[in-house]
Amino acid sequence: MSDLMDSLTRIPALPAGFEPSDLVQKWLVTLNSMRAVEEIDDDQTRELLHDLDKAYSGFHRFLKSESK
């Protein structure tokens, strides 16, 4: 997750408040606040997958809009 966030922050054309970056940042904070022995529960897993899918789609929409 930190590598993904690092990659997103290296793209200068991304606007401030870019939702995909915000979603990844939210999960990065959540996961970093957990102890090594903790696990996310089933609801968190579904939410993480949903947020990553939403971020992926949003990033691809951004790429398509930038290529026009």
CNS distance restraints for C-alpha pairs under 8 A (distance, minus, plus):
assign (resid   1 and name CA) (resid   5 and name CA) 6.25 0.50 0.50
assign (resid   1 and name CA) (resid  24 and name CA) 7.09 0.50 0.50
assign (resid   1 and name CA) (resid  27 and name CA) 7.75 0.50 0.50
assign (resid   1 and name CA) (resid  28 and name CA) 6.05 0.50 0.50
assign (resid   2 and name CA) (resid   6 and name CA) 6.01 0.50 0.50
assign (resid   2 and name CA) (resid  28 and name CA) 6.49 0.50 0.50
assign (resid   3 and name CA) (resid   7 and name CA) 6.11 0.50 0.50
assign (resid   4 and name CA) (resid   8 and name CA) 6.26 0.50 0.50
assign (resid   4 and name CA) (resid  24 and name CA) 7.67 0.50 0.50
assign (resid   5 and name CA) (resid   9 and name CA) 6.21 0.50 0.50
assign (resid   5 and name CA) (resid  21 and name CA) 6.89 0.50 0.50
assign (resid   5 and name CA) (resid  24 and name CA) 6.35 0.50 0.50
assign (resid   5 and name CA) (resid  25 and name CA) 6.71 0.50 0.50
assign (resid   5 and name CA) (resid  28 and name CA) 7.98 0.50 0.50
assign (resid   6 and name CA) (resid  10 and name CA) 6.43 0.50 0.50
assign (resid   7 and name CA) (resid  11 and name CA) 7.06 0.50 0.50
assign (resid   8 and name CA) (resid  14 and name CA) 7.97 0.50 0.50
assign (resid   8 and name CA) (resid  21 and name CA) 6.65 0.50 0.50
assign (resid   9 and name CA) (resid  21 and name CA) 7.95 0.50 0.50
assign (resid  14 and name CA) (resid  18 and name CA) 6.63 0.50 0.50
assign (resid  17 and name CA) (resid  21 and name CA) 7.50 0.50 0.50
assign (resid  17 and name CA) (resid  22 and name CA) 6.67 0.50 0.50
assign (resid  18 and name CA) (resid  22 and name CA) 6.30 0.50 0.50
assign (resid  19 and name CA) (resid  23 and name CA) 6.13 0.50 0.50
assign (resid  19 and name CA) (resid  55 and name CA) 7.01 0.50 0.50
assign (resid  19 and name CA) (resid  58 and name CA) 7.46 0.50 0.50
assign (resid  20 and name CA) (resid  24 and name CA) 6.33 0.50 0.50
assign (resid  20 and name CA) (resid  52 and name CA) 7.95 0.50 0.50
assign (resid  20 and name CA) (resid  54 and name CA) 7.16 0.50 0.50
assign (resid  20 and name CA) (resid  55 and name CA) 4.00 0.50 0.50
assign (resid  20 and name CA) (resid  56 and name CA) 7.07 0.50 0.50
assign (resid  20 and name CA) (resid  58 and name CA) 6.09 0.50 0.50
assign (resid  20 and name CA) (resid  59 and name CA) 6.42 0.50 0.50
assign (resid  21 and name CA) (resid  25 and name CA) 6.00 0.50 0.50
assign (resid  21 and name CA) (resid  55 and name CA) 7.33 0.50 0.50
assign (resid  22 and name CA) (resid  26 and name CA) 6.09 0.50 0.50
assign (resid  23 and name CA) (resid  27 and name CA) 6.51 0.50 0.50
assign (resid  23 and name CA) (resid  51 and name CA) 6.32 0.50 0.50
assign (resid  23 and name CA) (resid  52 and name CA) 7.46 0.50 0.50
assign (resid  23 and name CA) (resid  55 and name CA) 6.68 0.50 0.50
assign (resid  24 and name CA) (resid  28 and name CA) 6.08 0.50 0.50
assign (resid  24 and name CA) (resid  51 and name CA) 7.86 0.50 0.50
assign (resid  24 and name CA) (resid  52 and name CA) 7.26 0.50 0.50
assign (resid  24 and name CA) (resid  55 and name CA) 7.51 0.50 0.50
assign (resid  25 and name CA) (resid  29 and name CA) 6.17 0.50 0.50
assign (resid  26 and name CA) (resid  30 and name CA) 6.25 0.50 0.50
assign (resid  27 and name CA) (resid  31 and name CA) 5.94 0.50 0.50
assign (resid  27 and name CA) (resid  48 and name CA) 7.33 0.50 0.50
assign (resid  28 and name CA) (resid  32 and name CA) 5.92 0.50 0.50
assign (resid  29 and name CA) (resid  33 and name CA) 6.11 0.50 0.50
assign (resid  30 and name CA) (resid  34 and name CA) 6.77 0.50 0.50
assign (resid  34 and name CA) (resid  38 and name CA) 6.17 0.50 0.50
assign (resid  40 and name CA) (resid  44 and name CA) 5.72 0.50 0.50
assign (resid  40 and name CA) (resid  45 and name CA) 6.31 0.50 0.50
assign (resid  41 and name CA) (resid  45 and name CA) 6.12 0.50 0.50
assign (resid  42 and name CA) (resid  46 and name CA) 6.28 0.50 0.50
assign (resid  43 and name CA) (resid  47 and name CA) 6.20 0.50 0.50
assign (resid  44 and name CA) (resid  48 and name CA) 5.94 0.50 0.50
assign (resid  45 and name CA) (resid  49 and name CA) 6.19 0.50 0.50
assign (resid  46 and name CA) (resid  50 and name CA) 6.10 0.50 0.50
assign (resid  47 and name CA) (resid  51 and name CA) 6.02 0.50 0.50
assign (resid  48 and name CA) (resid  52 and name CA) 6.06 0.50 0.50
assign (resid  49 and name CA) (resid  53 and name CA) 6.10 0.50 0.50
assign (resid  50 and name CA) (resid  54 and name CA) 6.11 0.50 0.50
assign (resid  51 and name CA) (resid  55 and name CA) 6.01 0.50 0.50
assign (resid  52 and name CA) (resid  56 and name CA) 6.02 0.50 0.50
assign (resid  53 and name CA) (resid  57 and name CA) 6.18 0.50 0.50
assign (resid  54 and name CA) (resid  58 and name CA) 6.08 0.50 0.50
assign (resid  55 and name CA) (resid  59 and name CA) 6.03 0.50 0.50
assign (resid  56 and name CA) (resid  60 and name CA) 6.29 0.50 0.50
assign (resid  57 and name CA) (resid  61 and name CA) 6.23 0.50 0.50
assign (resid  58 and name CA) (resid  62 and name CA) 6.22 0.50 0.50
assign (resid  59 and name CA) (resid  63 and name CA) 6.28 0.50 0.50
assign (resid  60 and name CA) (resid  64 and name CA) 6.19 0.50 0.50
assign (resid  61 and name CA) (resid  65 and name CA) 6.17 0.50 0.50
assign (resid  62 and name CA) (resid  66 and name CA) 6.15 0.50 0.50
assign (resid  63 and name CA) (resid  67 and name CA) 6.27 0.50 0.50
assign (resid  64 and name CA) (resid  68 and name CA) 6.78 0.50 0.50
